[in-house]
Amino acid sequence: MCGIRSNAGNCYRAGQFCRKADLGRTTTDAEGRAITCGMESGRPHWHY
């Protein structure tokens, strides 16, 4: 269901760290909700 997966092959959840290469990209979490990789407190995180 999710398009972008972690290096381990898992779906991401909002609040998790994301790779700098994914900054600005949007995917879906395991429940199908859209999440976007953006900077939060100086580090890249997935958020709704």
N, CA, C, O and CB atoms as a CASP TS submission, in Angstrom:
PFRMAT TS
TARGET T0000
AUTHOR 0000-0000-0000
METHOD Language model
MODEL 1
PARENT N/A
ATOM      1  N   MET     1       0.831  -1.198   0.000  1.00  0.00           N
ATOM      2  CA  MET     1       0.000   0.000   0.000  1.00  0.00           C
ATOM      3  C   MET     1       0.873   1.258   0.000  1.00  0.00           C
ATOM      4  O   MET     1       0.592   2.196  -0.746  1.00  0.00           O
ATOM      5  CB  MET     1      -0.944   0.001   1.219  1.00  0.00           C
ATOM      6  N   CYS     2       1.921   1.294   0.820  1.00  0.00           N
ATOM      7  CA  CYS     2       2.757   2.493   0.875  1.00  0.00           C
ATOM      8  C   CYS     2       3.757   2.472  -0.288  1.00  0.00           C
ATOM      9  O   CYS     2       4.258   1.415  -0.672  1.00  0.00           O
ATOM     10  CB  CYS     2       3.504   2.586   2.243  1.00  0.00           C
ATOM     11  N   GLY     3       4.033   3.642  -0.831  1.00  0.00           N
ATOM     12  CA  GLY     3       4.925   3.742  -1.979  1.00  0.00           C
ATOM     13  C   GLY     3       6.386   3.800  -1.583  1.00  0.00           C
ATOM     14  O   GLY     3       7.217   3.093  -2.152  1.00  0.00           O
ATOM     15  N   ILE     4       6.700   4.635  -0.615  1.00  0.00           N
ATOM     16  CA  ILE     4       8.078   4.772  -0.133  1.00  0.00           C
ATOM     17  C   ILE     4       8.206   3.919   1.117  1.00  0.00           C
ATOM     18  O   ILE     4       7.400   4.033   2.041  1.00  0.00           O
ATOM     19  CB  ILE     4       8.452   6.279   0.159  1.00  0.00           C
ATOM     20  N   ARG     5       9.216   3.068   1.142  1.00  0.00           N
ATOM     21  CA  ARG     5       9.427   2.174   2.280  1.00  0.00           C
ATOM     22  C   ARG     5      10.789   2.438   2.912  1.00  0.00           C
ATOM     23  O   ARG     5      11.701   2.968   2.277  1.00  0.00           O
ATOM     24  CB  ARG     5       9.314   0.698   1.842  1.00  0.00           C
ATOM     25  N   SER     6      10.898   2.058   4.165  1.00  0.00           N
ATOM     26  CA  SER     6      12.175   2.186   4.876  1.00  0.00           C
ATOM     27  C   SER     6      13.188   1.206   4.268  1.00  0.00           C
ATOM     28  O   SER     6      12.821   0.341   3.473  1.00  0.00           O
ATOM     29  CB  SER     6      11.993   1.916   6.413  1.00  0.00           C
ATOM     30  N   ASN     7      14.445   1.349   4.643  1.00  0.00           N
ATOM     31  CA  ASN     7      15.476   0.434   4.148  1.00  0.00           C
ATOM     32  C   ASN     7      15.165  -1.014   4.535  1.00  0.00           C
ATOM     33  O   ASN     7      15.598  -1.948   3.860  1.00  0.00           O
ATOM     34  CB  ASN     7      16.854   0.841   4.694  1.00  0.00           C
ATOM     35  N   ALA     8      14.416  -1.194   5.619  1.00  0.00           N
ATOM     36  CA  ALA     8      14.028  -2.538   6.072  1.00  0.00           C
ATOM     37  C   ALA     8      12.788  -3.055   5.338  1.00  0.00           C
ATOM     38  O   ALA     8      12.387  -4.203   5.529  1.00  0.00           O
ATOM     39  CB  ALA     8      13.768  -2.529   7.580  1.00  0.00           C
ATOM     40  N   GLY     9      12.177  -2.202   4.494  1.00  0.00           N
ATOM     41  CA  GLY     9      11.012  -2.617   3.720  1.00  0.00           C
ATOM     42  C   GLY     9       9.677  -2.328   4.378  1.00  0.00           C
ATOM     43  O   GLY     9       8.642  -2.790   3.897  1.00  0.00           O
ATOM     44  N   ASN    10       9.678  -1.572   5.472  1.00  0.00           N
ATOM     45  CA  ASN    10       8.445  -1.260   6.203  1.00  0.00           C
ATOM     46  C   ASN    10       7.826   0.058   5.738  1.00  0.00           C
ATOM     47  O   ASN    10       8.518   0.936   5.222  1.00  0.00           O
ATOM     48  CB  ASN    10       8.725  -1.197   7.704  1.00  0.00           C
ATOM     49  N   CYS    11       6.512   0.180   5.928  1.00  0.00           N
ATOM     50  CA  CYS    11       5.822   1.452   5.681  1.00  0.00           C
ATOM     51  C   CYS    11       6.214   2.435   6.784  1.00  0.00           C
ATOM     52  O   CYS    11       6.460   2.037   7.922  1.00  0.00           O
ATOM     53  CB  CYS    11       4.259   1.257   5.630  1.00  0.00           C
ATOM     54  N   TYR    12       6.268   3.704   6.439  1.00  0.00           N
ATOM     55  CA  TYR    12       6.554   4.736   7.436  1.00  0.00           C
ATOM     56  C   TYR    12       5.283   5.158   8.136  1.00  0.00           C
ATOM     57  O   TYR    12       4.182   4.951   7.626  1.00  0.00           O
ATOM     58  CB  TYR    12       7.227   5.948   6.790  1.00  0.00           C
ATOM     59  N   ARG    13       5.441   5.762   9.328  1.00  0.00           N
ATOM     60  CA  ARG    13       4.347   6.365  10.079  1.00  0.00           C
ATOM     61  C   ARG    13       4.701   7.826  10.327  1.00  0.00           C
ATOM     62  O   ARG    13       5.877   8.187  10.369  1.00  0.00           O
ATOM     63  CB  ARG    13       4.086   5.605  11.427  1.00  0.00           C
ATOM     64  N   ALA    14       3.690   8.655  10.488  1.00  0.00           N
ATOM     65  CA  ALA    14       3.922  10.057  10.831  1.00  0.00           C
ATOM     66  C   ALA    14       4.726  10.120  12.124  1.00  0.00           C
ATOM     67  O   ALA    14       4.465   9.363  13.059  1.00  0.00           O
ATOM     68  CB  ALA    14       2.575  10.835  10.974  1.00  0.00           C
ATOM     69  N   GLY    15       5.704  11.024  12.176  1.00  0.00           N
ATOM     70  CA  GLY    15       6.546  11.189  13.351  1.00  0.00           C
ATOM     71  C   GLY    15       7.877  10.486  13.241  1.00  0.00           C
ATOM     72  O   GLY    15       8.813  10.814  13.970  1.00  0.00           O
ATOM     73  N   GLN    16       7.979   9.513  12.334  1.00  0.00           N
ATOM     74  CA  GLN    16       9.250   8.820  12.160  1.00  0.00           C
ATOM     75  C   GLN    16      10.209   9.681  11.357  1.00  0.00           C
ATOM     76  O   GLN    16       9.794  10.550  10.590  1.00  0.00           O
ATOM     77  CB  GLN    16       9.042   7.464  11.470  1.00  0.00           C
ATOM     78  N   PHE    17      11.499   9.426  11.544  1.00  0.00           N
ATOM     79  CA  PHE    17      12.502  10.112  10.742  1.00  0.00           C
ATOM     80  C   PHE    17      12.395   9.632   9.294  1.00  0.00           C
ATOM     81  O   PHE    17      12.034   8.482   9.039  1.00  0.00           O
ATOM     82  CB  PHE    17      13.933   9.864  11.307  1.00  0.00           C
ATOM     83  N   CYS    18      12.707  10.513   8.358  1.00  0.00           N
ATOM     84  CA  CYS    18      12.763  10.120   6.954  1.00  0.00           C
ATOM     85  C   CYS    18      14.150  10.465   6.405  1.00  0.00           C
ATOM     86  O   CYS    18      14.885  11.261   6.990  1.00  0.00           O
ATOM     87  CB  CYS    18      11.638  10.828   6.123  1.00  0.00           C
ATOM     88  N   ARG    19      14.484   9.862   5.294  1.00  0.00           N
ATOM     89  CA  ARG    19      15.784  10.095   4.663  1.00  0.00           C
ATOM     90  C   ARG    19      15.818  11.479   4.022  1.00  0.00           C
ATOM     91  O   ARG    19      14.806  11.956   3.508  1.00  0.00           O
ATOM     92  CB  ARG    19      16.084   9.006   3.607  1.00  0.00           C
ATOM     93  N   LYS    20      16.977  12.117   4.054  1.00  0.00           N
ATOM     94  CA  LYS    20      17.110  13.433   3.418  1.00  0.00           C
ATOM     95  C   LYS    20      16.753  13.361   1.941  1.00  0.00           C
ATOM     96  O   LYS    20      16.249  14.333   1.379  1.00  0.00           O
ATOM     97  CB  LYS    20      18.538  13.973   3.586  1.00  0.00           C
ATOM     98  N   ALA    21      17.007  12.225   1.310  1.00  0.00           N
ATOM     99  CA  ALA    21      16.672  12.049  -0.105  1.00  0.00           C
ATOM    100  C   ALA    21      15.165  12.091  -0.347  1.00  0.00           C
ATOM    101  O   ALA    21      14.725  12.324  -1.473  1.00  0.00           O
ATOM    102  CB  ALA    21      17.238  10.730  -0.615  1.00  0.00           C
ATOM    103  N   ASP    22      14.359  11.864   0.715  1.00  0.00           N
ATOM    104  CA  ASP    22      12.899  11.869   0.587  1.00  0.00           C
ATOM    105  C   ASP    22      12.268  13.211   0.932  1.00  0.00           C
ATOM    106  O   ASP    22      11.045  13.339   0.874  1.00  0.00           O
ATOM    107  CB  ASP    22      12.310  10.806   1.468  1.00  0.00           C
ATOM    108  N   LEU    23      13.067  14.219   1.290  1.00  0.00           N
ATOM    109  CA  LEU    23      12.515  15.535   1.639  1.00  0.00           C
ATOM    110  C   LEU    23      11.606  16.053   0.526  1.00  0.00           C
ATOM    111  O   LEU    23      11.977  16.059  -0.648  1.00  0.00           O
ATOM    112  CB  LEU    23      13.650  16.546   1.909  1.00  0.00           C
ATOM    113  N   GLY    24      10.412  16.486   0.921  1.00  0.00           N
ATOM    114  CA  GLY    24       9.444  17.034  -0.024  1.00  0.00           C
ATOM    115  C   GLY    24       8.590  15.981  -0.706  1.00  0.00           C
ATOM    116  O   GLY    24       7.630  16.327  -1.394  1.00  0.00           O
ATOM    117  N   ARG    25       8.909  14.719  -0.536  1.00  0.00           N
ATOM    118  CA  ARG    25       8.137  13.648  -1.167  1.00  0.00           C
ATOM    119  C   ARG    25       6.953  13.262  -0.287  1.00  0.00           C
ATOM    120  O   ARG    25       6.991  13.412   0.934  1.00  0.00           O
ATOM    121  CB  ARG    25       9.030  12.417  -1.436  1.00  0.00           C
ATOM    122  N   THR    26       5.906  12.764  -0.929  1.00  0.00           N
ATOM    123  CA  THR    26       4.707  12.320  -0.231  1.00  0.00           C
ATOM    124  C   THR    26       4.476  10.849  -0.541  1.00  0.00           C
ATOM    125  O   THR    26       4.683  10.403  -1.670  1.00  0.00           O
ATOM    126  CB  THR    26       3.473  13.174  -0.634  1.00  0.00           C
ATOM    127  N   THR    27       4.049  10.105   0.459  1.00  0.00           N
ATOM    128  CA  THR    27       3.692   8.694   0.318  1.00  0.00           C
ATOM    129  C   THR    27       2.486   8.442   1.199  1.00  0.00           C
ATOM    130  O   THR    27       1.888   9.389   1.709  1.00  0.00           O
ATOM    131  CB  THR    27       4.886   7.746   0.701  1.00  0.00           C
ATOM    132  N   THR    28       2.118   7.192   1.387  1.00  0.00           N
ATOM    133  CA  THR    28       1.037   6.859   2.297  1.00  0.00           C
ATOM    134  C   THR    28       1.571   5.950   3.397  1.00  0.00           C
ATOM    135  O   THR    28       2.513   5.187   3.187  1.00  0.00           O
ATOM    136  CB  THR    28      -0.135   6.186   1.542  1.00  0.00           C
ATOM    137  N   ASP    29       0.953   6.044   4.573  1.00  0.00           N
ATOM    138  CA  ASP    29       1.328   5.149   5.666  1.00  0.00           C
ATOM    139  C   ASP    29       0.563   3.836   5.501  1.00  0.00           C
ATOM    140  O   ASP    29      -0.165   3.672   4.521  1.00  0.00           O
ATOM    141  CB  ASP    29       1.031   5.802   7.062  1.00  0.00           C
ATOM    142  N   ALA    30       0.711   2.907   6.430  1.00  0.00           N
ATOM    143  CA  ALA    30       0.082   1.594   6.330  1.00  0.00           C
ATOM    144  C   ALA    30      -1.444   1.669   6.300  1.00  0.00           C
ATOM    145  O   ALA    30      -2.097   0.758   5.791  1.00  0.00           O
ATOM    146  CB  ALA    30       0.522   0.729   7.483  1.00  0.00           C
ATOM    147  N   GLU    31      -2.023   2.756   6.847  1.00  0.00           N
ATOM    148  CA  GLU    31      -3.472   2.930   6.850  1.00  0.00           C
ATOM    149  C   GLU    31      -3.982   3.686   5.627  1.00  0.00           C
ATOM    150  O   GLU    31      -5.183   3.926   5.510  1.00  0.00           O
ATOM    151  CB  GLU    31      -3.895   3.655   8.099  1.00  0.00           C
ATOM    152  N   GLY    32      -3.095   4.060   4.724  1.00  0.00           N
ATOM    153  CA  GLY    32      -3.481   4.753   3.506  1.00  0.00           C
ATOM    154  C   GLY    32      -3.551   6.269   3.620  1.00  0.00           C
ATOM    155  O   GLY    32      -3.988   6.936   2.681  1.00  0.00           O
ATOM    156  N   ARG    33      -3.128   6.827   4.756  1.00  0.00           N
ATOM    157  CA  ARG    33      -3.134   8.284   4.938  1.00  0.00           C
ATOM    158  C   ARG    33      -1.879   8.883   4.315  1.00  0.00           C
ATOM    159  O   ARG    33      -0.795   8.308   4.410  1.00  0.00           O
ATOM    160  CB  ARG    33      -3.223   8.657   6.446  1.00  0.00           C
ATOM    161  N   ALA    34      -2.030  10.034   3.682  1.00  0.00           N
ATOM    162  CA  ALA    34      -0.894  10.703   3.048  1.00  0.00           C
ATOM    163  C   ALA    34       0.038  11.303   4.096  1.00  0.00           C
ATOM    164  O   ALA    34      -0.418  11.961   5.032  1.00  0.00           O
ATOM    165  CB  ALA    34      -1.382  11.797   2.086  1.00  0.00           C
ATOM    166  N   ILE    35       1.337  11.078   3.940  1.00  0.00           N
ATOM    167  CA  ILE    35       2.351  11.684   4.798  1.00  0.00           C
ATOM    168  C   ILE    35       3.438  12.270   3.902  1.00  0.00           C
ATOM    169  O   ILE    35       3.718  11.753   2.820  1.00  0.00           O
ATOM    170  CB  ILE    35       2.950  10.639   5.808  1.00  0.00           C
ATOM    171  N   THR    36       4.045  13.363   4.376  1.00  0.00           N
ATOM    172  CA  THR    36       5.062  14.077   3.614  1.00  0.00           C
ATOM    173  C   THR    36       6.324  14.193   4.451  1.00  0.00           C
ATOM    174  O   THR    36       6.257  14.410   5.660  1.00  0.00           O
ATOM    175  CB  THR    36       4.557  15.477   3.186  1.00  0.00           C
ATOM    176  N   CYS    37       7.463  14.049   3.811  1.00  0.00           N
ATOM    177  CA  CYS    37       8.755  14.191   4.487  1.00  0.00           C
ATOM    178  C   CYS    37       9.131  15.673   4.499  1.00  0.00           C
ATOM    179  O   CYS    37       9.256  16.297   3.445  1.00  0.00           O
ATOM    180  CB  CYS    37       9.868  13.331   3.780  1.00  0.00           C
ATOM    181  N   GLY    38       9.309  16.227   5.690  1.00  0.00           N
ATOM    182  CA  GLY    38       9.675  17.634   5.828  1.00  0.00           C
ATOM    183  C   GLY    38      10.542  17.848   7.052  1.00  0.00           C
ATOM    184  O   GLY    38      10.645  16.971   7.910  1.00  0.00           O
ATOM    185  N   MET    39      11.163  19.003   7.133  1.00  0.00           N
ATOM    186  CA  MET    39      12.044  19.319   8.250  1.00  0.00           C
ATOM    187  C   MET    39      11.227  19.685   9.485  1.00  0.00           C
ATOM    188  O   MET    39      10.282  20.471   9.416  1.00  0.00           O
ATOM    189  CB  MET    39      12.998  20.466   7.878  1.00  0.00           C
ATOM    190  N   GLU    40      11.612  19.101  10.608  1.00  0.00           N
ATOM    191  CA  GLU    40      10.992  19.370  11.900  1.00  0.00           C
ATOM    192  C   GLU    40      12.105  19.407  12.935  1.00  0.00           C
ATOM    193  O   GLU    40      12.823  18.422  13.107  1.00  0.00           O
ATOM    194  CB  GLU    40       9.903  18.289  12.262  1.00  0.00           C
ATOM    195  N   SER    41      12.254  20.498  13.607  1.00  0.00           N
ATOM    196  CA  SER    41      13.321  20.659  14.602  1.00  0.00           C
ATOM    197  C   SER    41      14.703  20.363  14.011  1.00  0.00           C
ATOM    198  O   SER    41      15.569  19.806  14.685  1.00  0.00           O
ATOM    199  CB  SER    41      13.065  19.742  15.798  1.00  0.00           C
ATOM    200  N   GLY    42      14.892  20.736  12.769  1.00  0.00           N
ATOM    201  CA  GLY    42      16.186  20.581  12.114  1.00  0.00           C
ATOM    202  C   GLY    42      16.481  19.188  11.577  1.00  0.00           C
ATOM    203  O   GLY    42      17.581  18.933  11.086  1.00  0.00           O
ATOM    204  N   ARG    43      15.499  18.273  11.666  1.00  0.00           N
ATOM    205  CA  ARG    43      15.703  16.904  11.169  1.00  0.00           C
ATOM    206  C   ARG    43      14.508  16.494  10.321  1.00  0.00           C
ATOM    207  O   ARG    43      13.387  16.924  10.593  1.00  0.00           O
ATOM    208  CB  ARG    43      15.907  15.902  12.346  1.00  0.00           C
ATOM    209  N   PRO    44      14.724  15.669   9.296  1.00  0.00           N
ATOM    210  CA  PRO    44      13.610  15.258   8.435  1.00  0.00           C
ATOM    211  C   PRO    44      12.705  14.228   9.115  1.00  0.00           C
ATOM    212  O   PRO    44      13.175  13.216   9.635  1.00  0.00           O
ATOM    213  CB  PRO    44      14.146  14.686   7.127  1.00  0.00           C
ATOM    214  N   HIS    45      11.393  14.507   9.101  1.00  0.00           N
ATOM    215  CA  HIS    45      10.391  13.624   9.694  1.00  0.00           C
ATOM    216  C   HIS    45       9.203  13.489   8.737  1.00  0.00           C
ATOM    217  O   HIS    45       8.937  14.378   7.928  1.00  0.00           O
ATOM    218  CB  HIS    45       9.924  14.164  11.081  1.00  0.00           C
ATOM    219  N   TRP    46       8.498  12.363   8.845  1.00  0.00           N
ATOM    220  CA  TRP    46       7.242  12.190   8.136  1.00  0.00           C
ATOM    221  C   TRP    46       6.143  12.851   8.953  1.00  0.00           C
ATOM    222  O   TRP    46       6.103  12.717  10.176  1.00  0.00           O
ATOM    223  CB  TRP    46       6.931  10.683   7.885  1.00  0.00           C
ATOM    224  N   HIS    47       5.249  13.565   8.271  1.00  0.00           N
ATOM    225  CA  HIS    47       4.126  14.220   8.965  1.00  0.00           C
ATOM    226  C   HIS    47       2.915  14.267   8.055  1.00  0.00           C
ATOM    227  O   HIS    47       3.030  14.160   6.834  1.00  0.00           O
ATOM    228  CB  HIS    47       4.508  15.653   9.420  1.00  0.00           C
ATOM    229  N   TYR    48       1.721  14.432   8.685  1.00  0.00           N
ATOM    230  CA  TYR    48       0.464  14.539   7.934  1.00  0.00           C
ATOM    231  C   TYR    48       0.340  15.895   7.310  1.00  0.00           C
ATOM    232  O   TYR    48      -0.652  16.176   6.637  1.00  0.00           O
ATOM    233  CB  TYR    48      -0.737  14.269   8.831  1.00  0.00           C
TER
END
